[in-house]
Each structure stands twice: as structure tokens, then as C-alpha cells.
């Protein structure tokens, strides 16, 4: 891929740029931010790592949205971060105007780009971008489930002592507190996870996963998580750039899948060179569908708030 733009040169944006460059996923990365020094400083810092990590990616930092031009992917991490005690929904009213400005730039300078959202609340922001641009849903989606699934897999590895590489998890629904852990699809070397972990310990892991971001925020105080979200974005971008058609939990616009429409929420999606290739509908039992419907109802509350603005 020739060019990827990352809007937001804060910690998530900077880490994302570093992971993408280190994986040699594109020839050029543009870091945009409202603070020119932050964007240029982050770009230069990552550029100076290139001889050590052996990549040829060129990085540019700027405030100028015109540098989005010809971007094949635009990753949006910009927005007001959460502070301790805040929910993801609490930052909605502050982040919508920021997203609107970014969308104006994207429509003007990169009308054929794929948009990948990280900004919270990611479900609502993804939906808003779809409405704002009118672009097809295969080019507009969000990162959440990859992060939640990675957190859950990490906690399972910590609990069992098994290799992280053998653990596969699937988390759907809204990001964070309303996530839907698909335990029937969670395995260790292909073996159902229930074989190794008791029901009460699994529930504790699920609860810790739901609060994974808040746990890091409470520990750091001055910053929410950034390395794990950035790595999750890089995994999605890798599937797109290399047309791997990987199935990854992705915030998608639904058109009847899982019994829902006119909503963006986390579901398994196949990601390839044009974005979303297909949405995979898993067979859900009654309990799973109930959890998913509840998660969707809470996302719809934020959508109602968005529509009232």
C-alpha cells in the first residue's frame, strides 16, 4: 500500500504509526493533529527508528488535512480521551465535532479511502461517519472487538499458563462494558476453553475484559490504553493491505445481520483489500442473542443521543 493517514498524533495514533511502519505495511504514513509540533515530533521520532527496525516507510507530521490526498486508508484516533470515572459515552458530545471536521477533509481529499475508527464511542462514531459521508459500509468500520478479544485471550493465558499463540477468543457487541463474549467459540489449541477454566473463573475473566480499558486508565491516571488498541488496528490493517481475508471482530454497519439494522456494532467480518468483504453470522443460542440484543439496545441509546444533538 502506498499511503495511510492517521488522524490524531496522541498516544494511540503514535503507537499505531510505529506498528504500521515496523510491519512495512505502506510506503508513506501521514500523522495529522491539531498540534503541529506533536504530529511532526511523533513522525520524526518514528522515522529515526527506521534504520534499527529496518523499514523504509516515510513519515510526515502536519496539521494540513490536504495531506490526506490519495490515502488508501484513513485511521481516526483523534478525540477527547476518557478520564478516570468517565464512560466511553461521556465523550460523545465532545468528539462528534472533531469527527465532523475530519470527515470533511476525508470527503474532499480522499473520497475513495477506507475509514477505520478508533475514537470513542466507536460504535456511534462509526455510524455517524456512515451517515455523514454516505459511503458504502464496506469502507467504514471500527476497531473494538480485536482489542477486547486480545485482552480476553491475554487474561486466559495468565490464568492457565498456556501460550498466548494457542488461544483464540471472539468478543462481539458494543465496546467495553456491553461486550458479548462468545465463550463457545473460545478455544485453546482448538479445545473449548471450558475444558481448562472453571465457570466462575471464566466469568471473572469476562468481567475483567469488560473493564480492561478502565483498569489501565485507573492505574495510569493520566492515560488510557494505547499500545493494545494500536496493535489491534495494525492487525486489521495487515489483513487489508495483504488481502488476507481474515475474520476479525469489527464494528460494522448492520443491514439485518443478527436481527439488527441501522446500527454499528461489533460482529465477525472478513477483511480484505477493499475493506469489509463479508459479515459472518454466527449461530447464537438464546443466551448469546439476548446478550447481543442488550448490547445493541445500549448502543441505540447513544445513537438516540447523537440524533438529538
PELIN-V689330 format. One record per residue. PHI is phi in radians with two decimals (* if undefined). Layout:
PHI + PHI
This chain:
* + -1.45 + -2.52 + -2.21 + -1.88 + -2.02 + -1.74 + 2.00 + -1.76 + -1.32 + -1.14 + -1.16 + -1.08 + -1.13 + -1.11 + -1.07 + -1.03 + -1.14 + -1.15 + -1.14 + -1.13 + -1.08 + -1.56 + 0.92 + -1.53 + -2.78 + -1.44 + -2.48 + -2.11 + -1.84 + -1.81 + -1.94 + -2.76 + -1.27 + -1.83 + -1.07 + -1.10 + -1.12 + -1.17 + -1.19 + -1.14 + -1.12 + -1.09 + -1.15 + -1.04 + -1.21 + -1.05 + -1.27 + -1.47 + -0.90 + -1.12 + -1.38 + -1.55 + 1.09 + -2.28 + -1.93 + -1.06 + -1.71 + -2.05 + -2.28 + -2.01 + -2.88 + -1.84 + -1.55 + -1.12 + -1.08 + -1.27 + -1.15 + -0.88 + 1.18 + -1.16 + -1.56 + -2.32 + -2.06 + -1.83 + -1.91 + -1.98 + -1.16 + 2.57 + -1.25 + -1.35 + -1.24 + -1.95 + -0.91 + 1.62 + -1.59 + -1.61 + -1.12 + -1.17 + -1.11 + -1.70 + -1.05 + -1.10 + -1.34 + -1.54 + -1.05 + -1.06 + -1.13 + -1.13 + -1.03 + -1.11 + -1.18 + -1.10 + -1.05 + -1.15 + -1.12 + -1.13 + -1.36 + -1.83 + -2.49 + -1.18 + -1.87 + -1.30 + -1.55 + -1.86 + -2.12 + -1.75 + -2.12 + -0.97 + -1.59 + -1.31 + -1.10 + -1.09 + -1.25 + -1.08 + -1.09 + -1.06 + -1.06 + -1.12 + -1.08 + -1.17 + -1.17 + -1.62 + 1.28 + -1.28 + -1.12 + -1.16 + -1.22 + -1.85 + -2.31 + -2.75 + -2.28 + -1.77 + -2.81 + -1.13 + -1.10 + -1.14 + -1.07 + -1.16 + -1.14 + -1.07 + -1.11 + -1.09 + -1.09 + -1.19 + -1.16 + -1.10 + -1.13 + -1.27 + -1.73 + 1.48 + -1.35 + -1.12 + -0.99 + -1.20 + -1.67 + -1.81 + -2.12 + -2.26 + -2.46 + -2.12 + -2.04 + 1.41 + -1.20 + -1.32 + 1.57 + -1.03 + -1.85 + -1.08 + -2.07 + -1.31 + -1.62 + -1.11 + -1.15 + -1.82 + -1.66 + -2.39 + -2.13 + 0.92 + 1.44 + -1.68 + -0.92 + -1.10 + -1.10 + -1.15 + -1.97 + -2.25 + -1.20 + -1.05 + -1.22 + -1.26 + -1.09 + -1.12 + -1.13 + -1.15 + -1.05 + -1.14 + -1.15 + -1.12 + -1.00 + -1.83 + -1.04 + -1.18 + -1.13 + -1.10 + -1.18 + -1.07 + -1.16 + -1.27 + -1.38 + 1.29 + -1.84 + -2.86 + -1.46 + -1.15 + -2.41 + -1.18 + -1.13 + -1.04 + -1.13 + -1.11 + -1.15 + -1.07 + -1.06 + -1.13 + -1.17 + -1.12 + -1.02 + -1.15 + -1.26 + -1.05 + -1.65 + 0.88 + -1.37 + 1.00 + -1.30 + -1.65 + -2.30 + -1.13 + -2.41 + -1.31 + -2.11 + -1.36 + -1.65 + -2.24 + 1.89 + -1.10 + 1.00 + 1.36 + -2.34 + -2.59 + 0.97 + -2.73 + -1.97 + -2.79 + -1.33 + -2.50 + -1.23 + -2.38 + -1.53 + -1.91 + -2.36 + -1.12 + -1.80 + 1.82 + -1.35 + -1.47 + -2.82 + -1.79 + -1.62 + -1.69 + -1.40 + -1.32 + -1.82 + -1.42 + -1.05 + -1.14 + -1.16 + -1.14 + -1.11 + -1.11 + -1.13 + -1.10 + -1.13 + -1.05 + -1.10 + -1.13 + -1.29 + -1.09 + -1.13 + -1.10 + -1.20 + -1.14 + -1.11 + -1.12 + -1.05 + -1.23 + -1.52 + -1.29
